[in-house]
Amino acid sequence: PLSEITFSILCKVVYLNFPSIYKKEEILFIGDKNPEYVMHMDSLLEVFPEAKIIHIVRDYRANIISHRKWFPRKNIMILAQKWLLFNRYIEKHKRKGVHPFYTIRYEDLVENPEKYSKEICEFIGITYFPQMLDFHKKISKTYLEDQDRIEKNTLHVRMLGTLHENLVKPINKEKVDSWKEEMTKNEIIIADFVDGDFAKKYGYEKITNERNLKLLIMCIITRFRYKLDVFIIREYYNLPLWTRPVLRFVAEKLFDWFGIAHIYNAKYRKRKKHASQKK
């Protein structure tokens, strides 16, 4: 009934209308995996008070390499700050003890997917089926073979050839430690300096212990830069509508002058690039 519609229900209606490779029969839970949601944790838990949070944490060095490969931002220090701040936000909400959290290391999930998939299902409150680990077969068949079901040029299919390419492959643990070959010694030193101490709580060990004034100054500057990014992204949606043009203007100038507000300005970068190409 219209009188009972809430913002939470409207969000669920949108999700329920997403295309799916599986039959939509009895919907037990709606899930969405996006690390950026950490920045909106307060709002999300207010809208969905019954939410259960699955916190998958990955070795910070592997996380940095993955982000550098697929996303525009390449600065090791800033990517290290992102890993640190995101996990700090999550731990802050865990300490409140209001919502249920399940934390698992990505490496453990890859090493023993059946064991931890069962635990995750139990945490959510659904039944585990062995076929869950054969996701890649279903996705591959539907998106890559069934021409009649979905067009090849859709975003879903294009991303399976790039960012989500591993969704059409079985779980593979061979690349868990690939960062050891893909990072330089200096990059590892930076990552260990920023994240190493905090990462111990998840069982990760740093392999360098270098500390100097240059690293400290870089750390302070990049932490301020990333926190400013997060502030702009969060407050863009939290503040009154009339403030959005102001925030957009400020973010664009920060990006032009200092390279700050990088994530927020993805569309702005594209517009500038397109304009320069036309010239």
Salt bridges, closest charged atoms under 4 A:
GLU36 OE2 - LYS82 NZ 2.79
ASP42 OD1 - HIS93 NE2 3.30
ASP42 OD1 - LYS96 NZ 3.76
ASP42 OD2 - ARG234 NH2 3.97
GLU50 OE2 - LYS12 NZ 3.01
ASP59 OD1 - ARG61 NE 2.97
GLU91 OE2 - LYS94 NZ 3.05
ASP108 OD2 - ARG105 NE 3.18
GLU111 OE2 - LYS173 NZ 3.24
GLU114 OE2 - LYS118 NZ 3.49
GLU187 OE2 - ARG68 NH1 2.63
ASP192 OD1 - ARG61 NH1 3.29
ASP197 OD1 - LYS206 NZ 2.88
ASP197 OD2 - ARG211 NH2 2.82
ASP229 OD2 - ARG73 NH2 2.78
GLU252 OE2 - ARG271 NH2 3.23
ASP256 OD1 - LYS272 NZ 2.84
